[in-house]
Amino acid sequence: MHMLKILKRLIALVAVAAVAIKGVFSFLSWIEKQEELDGNIWSEDEEFEEVQ
């Protein structure tokens, strides 16, 4: 009976770890996409501040 409980916890742990790793990779790819925009968003903000 204890073996089944341990097995379920291991499966849950692996599932949570997989979701966490997937989340980290999605976040990293999102950062790369933001960098590919060449910081256009930031330069627009700076230009807007200079106008005021």
C-alpha positions as MATLAB code, in Angstrom:
seq = 'MHMLKILKRLIALVAVAAVAIKGVFSFLSWIEKQEELDGNIWSEDEEFEEVQ';
ca = [
       0.000    0.000    0.000;
       2.831    2.384    0.851;
       4.487    1.642   -2.485;
       1.424    2.899   -4.377;
       1.407    6.136   -2.364;
       5.107    6.716   -3.098;
       4.548    5.984   -6.787;
       1.679    8.488   -6.998;
       3.796   11.164   -5.315;
       6.685   10.504   -7.703;
       4.383   10.803  -10.723;
       2.937   14.048   -9.327;
       6.450   15.398   -8.705;
       7.554   14.577  -12.261;
       4.392   16.196  -13.675;
       4.912   19.392  -11.639;
       8.593   19.507  -12.635;
       7.681   19.071  -16.321;
       5.165   21.929  -16.163;
       7.691   24.149  -14.361;
      10.420   23.420  -16.933;
       7.988   24.051  -19.789;
       7.059   27.379  -18.195;
      10.707   28.411  -17.881;
      11.381   27.581  -21.540;
       8.300   29.505  -22.690;
       9.408   32.497  -20.633;
      12.917   32.360  -22.106;
      11.587   32.164  -25.659;
       9.274   35.118  -24.879;
      12.297   37.141  -23.699;
      14.126   36.297  -26.943;
      11.129   37.510  -28.966;
      11.108   40.761  -26.987;
      14.829   41.266  -27.698;
      14.217   40.689  -31.426;
      11.973   43.756  -31.415;
      15.197   45.781  -30.951;
      13.783   47.673  -27.999;
      11.446   49.731  -30.173;
       9.047   50.016  -27.245;
      11.719   51.585  -25.024;
      12.940   54.060  -27.645;
       9.368   55.229  -28.239;
       8.957   55.846  -24.504;
      12.196   57.876  -24.386;
      11.174   59.950  -27.406;
       7.789   60.603  -25.784;
       9.483   61.853  -22.606;
      11.767   64.177  -24.635;
       8.749   65.756  -26.341;
       7.146   66.707  -23.035;
];
